[in-house]
Amino acid sequence: MTTAAPSTALATIQPAFTGAERIALAGFLAGYRGLTRDAYALDLRQFTSWCRSRPPNLFAVRRADIESFARELEARGRARATVTRRLSTIAGFYKYAVEEELLDHSPAAHVRRPRVDYESRAVALDRNELGALLVAAGLGSPVDHALVSLLALNGPRVSEATGADIEHLGLERGHRTLTITRKGGKVVTIPLAPRTARAIDLAIGERTDGPVFVAADGRRIDPHRGGRLVRKVARRAGIAKAVTPHTLRYAFITAALDAGVPLRDVQEAASHADPRTTMRYDRARGSLDRHATYIVAGAAR
């Protein structure tokens, strides 16, 4: 087997690995790209840093060690969904090591994972607050207006929005469109609301290529800077809540569900792999007004 060089994403993972461990880490991450790879690298970096203070090396870890890591994350206040994702990454890494015959068995195979609460705890904006936010964005710079409008009216992740390029703008059957790369590398084309399209046109000005969203220094706005921009606009709108880009994604999904858009269509618009993830945002699913009984009774008349 050819020894793979450690990936760039692992450059900041510093424990003294054995040769087999180094191959496994580099090989596992090599199967992913973009934001997914970055997220997995972060999960492994945190796990390996935790292991560094323990006697066993990475391939001597036991199931009890991994579960202790999970309990420590919970004790530090990490959300159950975050803990579950970290454990999934660890399990995937060890599974890869076993498949490549670098390890006899996976210590993560039967690790107990926290039960995910399928009720979103994200900060919510009501219709008036969302409207005030869009007005405040419109009174700011063209970039403020364009980014906030895209996040609120299309619901992409901030990394998907800030990663968009001018070349990805288009026109399809009368719709202004933007092609974005979703989480996991999936490429999709989304329609733009007229106000979003106008705001983007003002933001890019005479530029014909490069990032859609650029700062005053001409550099692409990254997700962290995008988050600061959203918080700035929220303060300008007089919203006291802790508003983040995910708050706008949450607002988009809940507004679509509240308006009666079918769950499957909202799931596709949000690019959720699991419909249960979309259901977490459905604030009205407990409403008796929407109970299937009334629909069936009406059809049976």
C-alpha positions as CSV (number, residue, x, y, z in Angstrom):
1,M,0.0,0.0,0.0
2,T,1.3,3.5,-0.9
3,T,1.7,5.7,2.1
4,A,-0.5,8.8,1.7
5,A,0.9,12.2,2.7
6,P,-1.0,13.9,5.6
7,S,-3.7,16.2,4.3
8,T,-3.5,20.0,4.7
9,A,-6.7,19.8,6.8
10,L,-4.7,17.7,9.3
11,A,-1.8,20.1,9.5
12,T,-3.1,21.5,12.8
13,I,-3.7,18.0,14.4
14,Q,-0.5,17.6,16.4
15,P,-0.5,14.4,18.4
16,A,2.4,12.0,17.7
17,F,0.7,9.5,15.4
18,T,2.0,6.1,14.4
19,G,2.4,5.5,10.7
20,A,-0.8,3.6,10.4
21,E,-2.8,6.3,12.3
22,R,-1.4,9.0,10.0
23,I,-2.4,7.0,6.9
24,A,-5.9,6.5,8.3
25,L,-6.4,10.1,9.1
26,A,-5.1,11.3,5.8
27,G,-7.0,8.7,3.8
28,F,-10.3,9.2,5.6
29,L,-10.3,13.0,4.9
30,A,-9.2,12.5,1.4
31,G,-12.6,11.0,0.6
32,Y,-14.3,14.3,1.3
33,R,-13.9,17.9,0.1
34,G,-14.9,21.5,0.8
35,L,-16.9,22.3,3.9
36,T,-17.7,18.6,4.7
37,R,-14.0,17.8,4.8
38,D,-13.3,20.9,7.0
39,A,-16.1,19.8,9.4
40,Y,-14.7,16.3,9.7
41,A,-11.2,17.6,10.1
42,L,-12.4,19.8,13.0
43,D,-14.2,16.8,14.6
44,L,-11.0,14.7,14.4
45,R,-8.8,17.5,15.6
46,Q,-10.9,17.9,18.7
47,F,-11.0,14.1,19.3
48,T,-7.2,13.6,18.8
49,S,-6.4,16.6,21.0
50,W,-8.6,15.0,23.7
51,C,-6.8,11.7,23.2
52,R,-3.4,13.4,23.5
53,S,-3.8,13.8,27.3
54,R,-4.8,10.1,27.7
55,P,-2.4,7.1,27.9
56,P,-3.7,5.1,24.8
57,N,-2.8,6.3,21.3
58,L,-5.4,6.7,18.6
59,F,-5.5,3.0,17.6
60,A,-5.5,1.9,21.3
61,V,-8.7,3.8,22.1
62,R,-11.6,1.7,23.6
63,R,-15.3,2.2,23.4
64,A,-15.3,3.5,26.9
65,D,-12.8,6.2,26.0
66,I,-15.0,7.5,23.1
67,E,-18.1,7.5,25.3
68,S,-16.1,9.5,27.9
69,F,-15.2,12.0,25.2
70,A,-18.9,12.3,24.3
71,R,-19.9,12.8,28.0
72,E,-17.3,15.5,28.4
73,L,-18.7,17.3,25.3
74,E,-22.1,17.2,26.8
75,A,-20.8,18.5,30.2
76,R,-19.3,21.5,28.3
77,G,-22.7,22.3,27.0
78,R,-22.4,21.0,23.4
79,A,-25.8,20.4,21.7
80,R,-26.7,16.8,21.4
81,A,-26.8,17.1,17.6
82,T,-23.2,18.3,17.7
83,V,-22.1,15.4,19.9
84,T,-23.9,13.0,17.6
85,R,-22.1,14.4,14.6
86,R,-18.7,14.2,16.3
87,L,-19.3,10.6,17.2
88,S,-20.4,9.8,13.6
89,T,-17.2,11.3,12.3
90,I,-15.2,9.2,14.8
91,A,-17.1,6.1,13.9
92,G,-16.5,6.8,10.2
93,F,-12.8,7.3,10.7
94,Y,-12.4,4.0,12.6
95,K,-14.6,2.1,10.0
96,Y,-12.3,3.4,7.3
97,A,-9.2,2.2,9.3
98,V,-10.8,-1.3,9.6
99,E,-11.7,-1.4,5.9
100,E,-8.1,-0.5,4.9
101,E,-6.9,-3.3,7.3
102,L,-5.0,-0.7,9.4
103,L,-7.0,-1.7,12.5
104,D,-8.5,-5.0,13.5
105,H,-11.8,-3.7,14.8
106,S,-13.6,-0.4,15.4
107,P,-13.9,0.8,19.0
108,A,-16.7,3.1,17.9
109,A,-18.9,0.4,16.4
110,H,-21.3,0.2,19.4
111,V,-20.8,3.6,21.0
112,R,-24.0,4.9,22.4
113,R,-25.1,8.2,20.9
114,P,-27.3,10.9,22.5
115,R,-30.9,11.0,21.4
116,V,-31.3,14.0,19.1
117,D,-34.1,16.4,20.1
118,Y,-36.2,16.9,16.9
119,E,-37.4,20.2,18.1
120,S,-35.3,23.1,16.9
121,R,-34.0,25.4,19.7
122,A,-32.8,28.1,17.2
123,V,-33.6,31.7,17.7
124,A,-36.8,32.6,15.8
125,L,-37.8,35.8,14.1
126,D,-41.4,36.7,13.7
127,R,-42.8,38.2,10.5
128,N,-42.4,41.8,11.8
129,E,-38.8,41.2,12.9
130,L,-37.9,39.6,9.5
131,G,-39.4,42.6,7.7
132,A,-37.5,45.1,9.9
133,L,-34.3,43.2,9.2
134,L,-34.8,43.4,5.4
135,V,-35.6,47.1,5.7
136,A,-32.5,47.7,7.7
137,A,-30.4,45.7,5.2
138,G,-31.9,47.8,2.4
139,L,-30.8,51.0,4.1
140,G,-27.2,49.7,4.4
141,S,-24.6,48.9,1.8
142,P,-25.5,47.0,-1.4
143,V,-23.6,44.0,0.0
144,D,-25.6,44.1,3.3
145,H,-28.8,44.2,1.4
146,A,-27.9,41.4,-1.1
147,L,-26.5,38.9,1.5
148,V,-29.3,39.4,4.0
149,S,-31.9,39.1,1.3
150,L,-30.4,35.9,-0.1
151,L,-30.1,34.3,3.4
152,A,-33.6,35.3,4.4
153,L,-35.5,34.7,1.2
154,N,-33.7,31.6,0.0
155,G,-32.4,30.0,3.2
156,P,-28.9,28.9,2.1
157,R,-26.2,28.2,4.7
158,V,-24.0,31.2,5.0
159,S,-21.0,29.3,3.5
160,E,-23.1,28.4,0.5
161,A,-24.0,32.1,0.0
162,T,-20.6,33.6,0.5
163,G,-19.1,30.9,-1.8
164,A,-21.2,32.1,-4.8
165,D,-19.5,33.6,-7.8
166,I,-20.8,36.1,-10.4
167,E,-20.4,33.4,-13.1
168,H,-23.0,31.3,-11.2
169,L,-25.8,33.9,-11.8
170,G,-28.1,33.1,-14.7
171,L,-31.5,33.3,-16.3
172,E,-33.7,30.3,-16.7
173,R,-37.3,30.3,-18.1
174,G,-37.8,33.9,-17.0
175,H,-36.3,33.3,-13.5
176,R,-33.1,35.0,-12.3
177,T,-31.1,32.2,-10.8
178,L,-28.0,31.5,-8.7
179,T,-26.1,28.2,-8.8
180,I,-24.6,27.3,-5.4
181,T,-22.7,24.3,-4.0
182,R,-24.6,22.8,-1.2
183,K,-23.2,20.9,1.8
184,G,-21.6,17.7,0.6
185,G,-20.7,19.1,-2.8
186,K,-24.2,18.9,-4.3
187,V,-24.6,21.7,-7.0
188,V,-28.1,23.2,-7.2
189,T,-29.7,26.1,-9.1
190,I,-32.1,28.3,-7.0
191,P,-34.5,31.1,-8.2
192,L,-33.9,34.6,-6.8
193,A,-36.7,36.8,-5.5
194,P,-36.8,40.1,-7.6
195,R,-35.6,42.1,-4.6
196,T,-32.7,39.7,-4.1
197,A,-31.8,39.8,-7.8
198,R,-31.8,43.6,-7.8
199,A,-29.7,43.8,-4.6
200,I,-27.2,41.4,-6.0
201,D,-27.0,43.4,-9.2
202,L,-26.2,46.5,-7.2
203,A,-23.7,44.6,-5.1
204,I,-21.6,43.3,-8.0
205,G,-21.9,46.6,-10.0
206,E,-19.7,46.5,-13.1
207,R,-17.8,43.4,-12.1
208,T,-18.2,40.4,-14.5
209,D,-16.4,37.7,-12.5
210,G,-15.2,36.7,-9.1
211,P,-17.1,36.5,-5.8
212,V,-20.7,37.8,-5.6
213,F,-20.0,39.1,-2.1
214,V,-16.8,41.1,-1.5
215,A,-15.7,43.4,1.3
216,A,-14.4,46.9,0.9
217,D,-10.9,45.5,0.3
218,G,-12.1,43.5,-2.7
219,R,-11.7,40.2,-0.9
220,R,-14.4,37.5,-0.8
221,I,-16.6,37.8,2.4
222,D,-16.1,34.5,4.3
223,P,-18.7,32.9,6.5
224,H,-17.4,34.5,9.7
225,R,-17.5,37.9,8.2
226,G,-20.9,37.2,6.8
227,G,-22.1,36.4,10.4
228,R,-20.8,39.7,11.6
229,L,-22.6,41.5,8.8
230,V,-25.9,39.8,9.7
231,R,-25.4,40.8,13.4
232,K,-24.7,44.4,12.4
233,V,-27.8,44.6,10.3
234,A,-29.9,43.1,13.2
235,R,-28.6,45.7,15.6
236,R,-29.5,48.4,13.1
237,A,-33.0,46.9,12.9
238,G,-33.4,47.2,16.6
239,I,-33.6,43.4,17.2
240,A,-32.4,42.5,20.6
241,K,-32.2,38.7,19.9
242,A,-28.9,37.0,19.0
243,V,-29.4,36.9,15.2
244,T,-27.0,34.8,13.2
245,P,-27.1,33.6,9.5
246,H,-28.7,30.4,10.8
247,T,-31.5,32.5,12.3
248,L,-32.3,33.7,8.7
249,R,-32.2,30.1,7.4
250,Y,-34.5,29.1,10.3
251,A,-36.8,32.1,9.4
252,F,-37.0,31.0,5.7
253,I,-37.8,27.3,6.6
254,T,-40.4,28.1,9.2
255,A,-42.1,30.8,7.0
256,A,-42.3,28.3,4.2
257,L,-43.8,25.6,6.4
258,D,-46.2,28.1,8.0
259,A,-47.4,29.1,4.6
260,G,-48.3,25.5,3.8
261,V,-45.5,24.6,1.4
262,P,-45.3,20.8,1.4
263,L,-42.6,19.3,3.6
264,R,-40.9,17.6,0.7
265,D,-40.5,20.9,-1.2
266,V,-39.2,22.7,1.9
267,Q,-36.8,19.8,2.5
268,E,-35.5,20.2,-1.0
269,A,-35.2,24.0,-0.8
270,A,-33.3,23.7,2.5
271,S,-31.1,20.8,1.2
272,H,-31.9,18.6,4.2
273,A,-30.9,14.9,3.6
274,D,-33.4,13.8,6.3
275,P,-37.0,15.0,6.4
276,R,-36.9,14.9,10.2
277,T,-34.4,17.7,10.1
278,T,-37.0,19.8,8.3
279,M,-39.7,18.8,10.6
280,R,-37.8,20.3,13.6
281,Y,-38.6,23.7,12.1
282,D,-42.3,23.1,11.7
283,R,-43.8,25.2,14.5
284,A,-47.4,24.5,13.4
285,R,-47.2,20.7,13.1
286,G,-49.0,20.4,16.4
287,S,-51.8,22.6,15.3
288,L,-55.2,20.8,15.3
289,D,-56.3,23.1,12.4
290,R,-54.0,21.1,10.1
291,H,-54.9,17.7,11.4
292,A,-55.3,15.1,8.6
293,T,-58.7,14.2,10.0
294,Y,-60.3,17.3,8.4
295,I,-58.7,16.7,5.0
296,V,-59.9,13.1,5.0
297,A,-63.4,14.1,6.2
298,G,-63.6,16.8,3.5
299,A,-62.6,14.4,0.8
300,A,-65.2,11.8,1.9
301,R,-68.2,14.2,1.5
